[in-house]
Amino acid sequence: MMQKAAFLYDSGDDAGAGEAANVAKYAAAEACANAVDQAVHTLGGNGLTAEYGLASLLTASRVGRIAPVSREMILNYVAQHTLGLPKSY
């Protein structure tokens, strides 16, 4: 998805590149958070101990969902620019 965003940007399609980059960030952040959550659930209480190193990944995976652009702002951007919905914020 990021390659598509880069290609669109290089082609001069800034709106398409913005959409593709936002979708790529959203998908990557969700996949990361889901993978870490599944790992913690698989290991149970041990998933939060220092030996497995998942506690720091749990925090880092949450940061990807809110920084530098939150999931809600990405969805607002896609709704407004792709779906043509009115600005909701």
Secondary structure, 3 states (H helix, E strand, C coil): CHHHHHHHHHCCCHHHHHHHHHHHHHHHHHHHHHHHHHHHHHHHHHHHCCCCCHHHHHHHHHHHHHCCCCHHHHHHHHHHHCCCCCCCC
